[in-house]
Amino acid sequence: MMNELNGSHLSVMLTETLDALAIRPDGFYVDCTFGRGGHSSAVLQLLGNSGRLLAMDRDAAAVDSAEAKNLLEDSRFLLVHGNFTGLMRQIERLGMVGKVDGVMMDLGVSSPQLDEAGRGFSFLRDGPLDMRMDTSQGQTAAEWLAAAEESEIVRVLRAYGEERFAKRIARAILEARPIETTRQLATLIEKAVPSREKHKNPATRSFQAIRIAVNRELDELEEGLKKTVEILAPGGRLVVISFHSLEDRIVKHFIREQERGKPVPSRLPLLNAHRPVLKAVGKAKMPSEQEVRANPRSRSAVLRAAERVAA
């Protein structure tokens, strides 16, 4: 997502994203994760008068930000509050199903979300244990932890955080709940974990796992990827930046499956005939050493791109 350093906004792998999208001046593009608008701003600079950009974000704070208000002065730009599962509805409303020239997704949590203690995403800042990307709906992390069975907490910590000490942490949570703040949870995890990974806070994996569960991030990603196949025009590009192995694995497998294609209806005696739906564009890309030095939060980013194959 968008990152902020010393007061300036830094969009992760911006040049690589624009190259992968292969922007056409008269094209129609979708930014599924507006954040603070870095990728959207760059796309608009490459569009001509007839080009259009639809941006979405499930975080109302992003939609209401100063950056959003500035971009909304551009008649080529439309911003809506919504998640991946609402993508098709927006595209249908605009009459652009099968006509979109590019879709970009910059996954994960943004720096403004991490840096604002009240959002509850960071174990480094004490605040209410919320973690919702869309604060208008759903359970907070505190509510989820208060209600979840021990087995469910263990499953989430293992599946979404790859946490070795999931059982120890889950038991500690049950003994200590209700847990209302990020500091409470981080301290609890620190005490429950018997050994630490070098250069990694012991709460890192658990906070990631709980955030993913609360926001249904992986389910949302899978649903959003499926929708892109339906909305992209032939030759249209899909570009996804992920920040951990669970997301990247879903994206990689999705592109691979779409390259294998769907069955071709035919009366000819063809066995297992499939027509590709997407084709990968180049190999997975990582940020340059220079970008990682300027923006350490970009270090785990992986960019994958694919192109819609003509039907």
C-alpha positions as CSV (number, residue, x, y, z in Angstrom):
1,M,0.0,0.0,0.0
2,M,0.9,3.7,0.1
3,N,3.7,4.4,2.5
4,E,4.6,7.6,4.2
5,L,8.1,8.7,5.1
6,N,9.2,12.1,6.5
7,G,5.9,13.6,5.5
8,S,6.0,12.6,1.9
9,H,3.9,9.8,0.3
10,L,5.7,6.9,-1.4
11,S,3.9,4.5,-3.6
12,V,5.4,1.1,-3.6
13,M,6.9,0.0,-7.0
14,L,5.3,2.9,-8.8
15,T,7.4,2.8,-12.0
16,E,7.0,-1.0,-12.2
17,T,3.2,-0.7,-11.8
18,L,2.9,1.8,-14.5
19,D,5.1,-0.2,-16.9
20,A,3.1,-3.4,-16.2
21,L,-0.2,-1.6,-16.8
22,A,1.0,-0.3,-20.2
23,I,-1.3,2.8,-19.9
24,R,-3.2,3.8,-23.0
25,P,-4.1,7.6,-22.9
26,D,-7.7,6.8,-23.8
27,G,-8.1,3.8,-21.6
28,F,-10.3,2.9,-18.6
29,Y,-8.5,1.8,-15.5
30,V,-9.4,0.7,-12.0
31,D,-7.4,1.2,-8.8
32,C,-8.9,-1.2,-6.3
33,T,-6.9,0.1,-3.4
34,F,-6.8,3.9,-3.5
35,G,-4.9,4.3,-0.2
36,R,-3.6,7.9,-0.4
37,G,-3.8,8.1,-4.2
38,G,-0.2,7.7,-5.3
39,H,-0.8,5.1,-8.0
40,S,-4.0,6.8,-9.0
41,S,-2.3,10.2,-9.4
42,A,0.4,8.6,-11.5
43,V,-2.1,6.9,-13.8
44,L,-4.1,10.1,-14.3
45,Q,-0.9,11.9,-15.4
46,L,-0.6,9.4,-18.2
47,L,-4.3,9.5,-19.3
48,G,-5.5,11.8,-22.0
49,N,-8.8,13.8,-21.9
50,S,-10.8,10.7,-22.9
51,G,-9.2,8.4,-20.4
52,R,-10.9,7.5,-17.1
53,L,-10.0,6.0,-13.8
54,L,-12.2,4.4,-11.2
55,A,-10.7,4.1,-7.7
56,M,-12.0,2.2,-4.7
57,D,-11.1,1.7,-1.1
58,R,-12.8,0.0,1.8
59,D,-11.3,2.5,4.2
60,A,-13.6,5.5,4.5
61,A,-10.7,7.6,5.8
62,A,-8.9,7.1,2.5
63,V,-12.0,8.1,0.5
64,D,-12.4,11.2,2.7
65,S,-8.7,12.2,2.7
66,A,-7.3,15.4,1.4
67,E,-5.5,13.6,-1.4
68,A,-8.9,12.1,-2.5
69,K,-10.5,15.6,-2.5
70,N,-7.8,17.0,-4.7
71,L,-8.1,14.2,-7.3
72,L,-11.9,14.4,-7.3
73,E,-11.5,17.8,-9.0
74,D,-10.4,15.9,-12.1
75,S,-13.5,15.0,-14.2
76,R,-11.7,11.8,-15.4
77,F,-11.6,10.4,-11.9
78,L,-14.3,8.6,-9.8
79,L,-13.7,7.4,-6.3
80,V,-16.1,5.1,-4.4
81,H,-16.1,3.5,-0.9
82,G,-16.1,-0.3,-1.4
83,N,-14.2,-3.5,-1.4
84,F,-13.2,-6.1,-3.9
85,T,-16.5,-7.9,-3.7
86,G,-18.3,-4.8,-4.8
87,L,-16.1,-4.3,-7.9
88,M,-18.4,-5.9,-10.4
89,R,-21.4,-3.8,-9.2
90,Q,-19.4,-0.6,-9.8
91,I,-18.2,-1.7,-13.3
92,E,-21.7,-2.8,-14.3
93,R,-23.1,0.6,-13.2
94,L,-20.6,2.3,-15.5
95,G,-21.3,-0.1,-18.4
96,M,-17.7,-1.2,-18.6
97,V,-17.9,-5.0,-18.2
98,G,-15.3,-6.5,-20.5
99,K,-14.0,-3.0,-21.4
100,V,-11.5,-2.3,-18.7
101,D,-7.9,-1.7,-19.8
102,G,-6.2,-2.3,-16.5
103,V,-6.8,-3.2,-12.9
104,M,-4.3,-2.6,-10.1
105,M,-4.4,-3.9,-6.5
106,D,-1.9,-2.8,-3.9
107,L,-2.7,-5.1,-1.0
108,G,-2.2,-5.1,2.7
109,V,-2.3,-2.2,5.3
110,S,-1.2,1.3,4.4
111,S,1.1,3.5,6.4
112,P,-1.6,6.0,7.4
113,Q,-3.5,3.0,8.9
114,L,-0.3,1.7,10.7
115,D,0.7,5.2,11.9
116,E,-2.7,6.1,13.4
117,A,-2.8,4.5,16.9
118,G,-6.6,4.7,16.9
119,R,-6.9,2.2,14.1
120,G,-5.4,-0.6,16.1
121,F,-3.2,-2.1,13.4
122,S,0.2,-1.5,14.9
123,F,1.8,-3.3,17.9
124,L,4.2,-0.3,18.2
125,R,1.5,2.2,19.1
126,D,-1.0,1.8,21.9
127,G,-4.6,2.2,20.8
128,P,-8.0,0.4,20.8
129,L,-7.8,-3.1,19.3
130,D,-9.8,-2.4,16.2
131,M,-7.9,-3.5,13.0
132,R,-10.9,-3.0,10.7
133,M,-10.1,-1.5,7.3
134,D,-13.8,-0.5,7.0
135,T,-14.7,0.9,10.4
136,S,-18.4,1.2,9.4
137,Q,-19.0,-2.6,9.7
138,G,-17.9,-5.9,11.1
139,Q,-16.3,-7.1,14.3
140,T,-13.3,-5.3,15.8
141,A,-10.3,-7.4,16.6
142,A,-11.1,-7.0,20.3
143,E,-14.6,-8.3,19.7
144,W,-13.4,-11.2,17.6
145,L,-10.8,-12.2,20.3
146,A,-13.5,-12.0,23.0
147,A,-15.8,-14.4,21.2
148,A,-13.5,-16.8,19.3
149,E,-13.0,-20.4,20.5
150,E,-9.4,-21.4,21.3
151,S,-9.3,-23.7,18.3
152,E,-10.3,-20.9,16.0
153,I,-7.7,-18.5,17.3
154,V,-5.1,-21.3,16.9
155,R,-6.2,-21.9,13.3
156,V,-6.1,-18.2,12.4
157,L,-2.6,-17.7,13.9
158,R,-1.3,-20.7,12.1
159,A,-3.0,-20.2,8.8
160,Y,-2.7,-16.5,8.4
161,G,0.4,-15.8,10.5
162,E,2.3,-19.1,10.2
163,E,2.9,-18.7,13.9
164,R,4.8,-21.6,15.5
165,F,3.5,-20.8,19.0
166,A,-0.1,-20.4,18.1
167,K,-1.3,-22.7,20.9
168,R,0.6,-20.8,23.6
169,I,-0.6,-17.5,22.4
170,A,-4.2,-18.6,22.1
171,R,-4.2,-20.0,25.7
172,A,-2.7,-16.7,26.9
173,I,-5.5,-14.8,25.1
174,L,-8.2,-16.9,26.7
175,E,-6.8,-16.4,30.1
176,A,-6.4,-12.6,29.7
177,R,-9.5,-11.6,27.8
178,P,-11.2,-9.3,27.4
179,I,-8.2,-7.6,25.6
180,E,-9.0,-4.0,24.6
181,T,-5.8,-2.4,23.4
182,T,-2.9,-3.1,21.1
183,R,-0.4,-2.8,23.9
184,Q,-2.2,-5.4,26.0
185,L,-2.2,-7.9,23.1
186,A,1.4,-7.2,22.1
187,T,2.7,-7.6,25.7
188,L,0.7,-10.8,26.2
189,I,2.2,-12.3,23.0
190,E,5.7,-11.2,24.0
191,K,5.3,-13.1,27.3
192,A,3.8,-16.2,25.7
193,V,6.4,-16.7,23.0
194,P,9.4,-18.6,24.3
195,S,11.9,-17.6,21.5
196,R,12.2,-14.7,19.1
197,E,13.0,-14.3,15.4
198,K,16.0,-12.1,14.8
199,H,15.0,-8.5,13.9
200,K,11.2,-9.3,14.2
201,N,8.8,-8.3,16.9
202,P,7.2,-11.4,18.5
203,A,3.8,-9.9,17.9
204,T,4.3,-9.4,14.1
205,R,2.8,-12.7,12.9
206,S,-0.2,-12.7,15.3
207,F,-1.1,-9.1,14.5
208,Q,-1.0,-9.9,10.8
209,A,-3.1,-13.1,11.3
210,I,-5.8,-11.4,13.3
211,R,-6.0,-8.4,10.9
212,I,-6.4,-10.8,7.9
213,A,-9.2,-12.7,9.8
214,V,-11.1,-9.6,10.9
215,N,-11.0,-8.1,7.4
216,R,-11.5,-11.4,5.5
217,E,-8.5,-10.2,3.3
218,L,-7.7,-13.5,1.6
219,D,-11.4,-14.2,0.7
220,E,-11.7,-10.6,-0.6
221,L,-8.6,-11.1,-2.7
222,E,-9.8,-14.3,-4.3
223,E,-13.2,-12.8,-5.0
224,G,-11.6,-9.6,-6.5
225,L,-9.2,-11.6,-8.7
226,K,-12.2,-13.6,-10.2
227,K,-14.0,-10.3,-11.0
228,T,-11.0,-8.9,-12.9
229,V,-11.3,-11.7,-15.5
230,E,-14.8,-10.7,-16.2
231,I,-14.2,-7.0,-16.4
232,L,-11.0,-6.8,-18.4
233,A,-11.0,-6.1,-22.1
234,P,-8.8,-8.4,-24.3
235,G,-5.3,-7.1,-23.8
236,G,-6.2,-5.5,-20.5
237,R,-3.7,-5.9,-17.7
238,L,-4.0,-7.0,-14.1
239,V,-1.3,-5.8,-11.7
240,V,-1.1,-7.0,-8.1
241,I,1.4,-6.0,-5.4
242,S,1.3,-8.3,-2.4
243,F,3.2,-8.0,0.9
244,H,3.3,-11.5,2.4
245,S,3.5,-15.1,1.1
246,L,-0.1,-15.9,1.6
247,E,-1.3,-13.1,-0.7
248,D,1.4,-13.8,-3.2
249,R,0.6,-17.5,-3.3
250,I,-3.0,-16.7,-4.1
251,V,-2.1,-14.3,-6.9
252,K,0.5,-16.7,-8.4
253,H,-1.9,-19.7,-8.4
254,F,-4.7,-17.6,-9.8
255,I,-2.7,-16.4,-12.8
256,R,-1.4,-19.9,-13.3
257,E,-4.9,-21.4,-13.3
258,Q,-6.1,-18.7,-15.7
259,E,-3.2,-19.5,-18.0
260,R,-4.3,-23.1,-18.1
261,G,-7.7,-21.7,-19.2
262,K,-11.3,-22.9,-19.3
263,P,-12.7,-25.8,-21.2
264,V,-13.4,-25.0,-24.9
265,P,-17.0,-26.1,-25.9
266,S,-16.6,-28.0,-29.1
267,R,-18.0,-31.0,-31.0
268,L,-14.6,-31.8,-32.3
269,P,-12.9,-34.8,-30.7
270,L,-10.5,-32.7,-28.6
271,L,-9.5,-34.1,-25.3
272,N,-8.9,-31.7,-22.4
273,A,-8.9,-28.7,-24.7
274,H,-8.6,-25.5,-22.8
275,R,-8.5,-21.8,-23.8
276,P,-6.2,-19.5,-21.7
277,V,-7.9,-16.6,-20.1
278,L,-4.9,-14.8,-18.8
279,K,-1.2,-14.9,-19.6
280,A,1.5,-13.8,-17.2
281,V,3.4,-10.7,-18.2
282,G,7.1,-11.2,-17.3
283,K,8.3,-12.6,-14.0
284,A,7.5,-11.6,-10.5
285,K,9.2,-8.3,-9.6
286,M,10.6,-7.1,-6.2
287,P,11.5,-3.5,-5.2
288,S,15.0,-2.3,-6.0
289,E,17.6,-1.9,-3.3
290,Q,17.3,1.8,-3.7
291,E,13.5,1.8,-3.1
292,V,13.9,-0.5,0.0
293,R,16.5,1.9,1.4
294,A,14.2,4.9,0.8
295,N,11.1,3.0,2.0
296,P,11.9,0.0,4.3
297,R,8.2,-1.0,4.3
298,S,8.4,-1.9,0.6
299,R,11.0,-4.7,1.3
300,S,8.5,-7.6,1.2
301,A,6.6,-6.4,-1.8
302,V,6.1,-8.7,-4.8
303,L,4.5,-7.5,-8.1
304,R,2.8,-9.8,-10.5
305,A,1.1,-8.9,-13.8
306,A,-1.1,-10.7,-16.3
307,E,-2.9,-9.8,-19.5
308,R,-6.4,-10.8,-20.6
309,V,-6.3,-13.1,-23.6
310,A,-8.8,-12.5,-26.4
311,A,-11.8,-14.8,-26.3
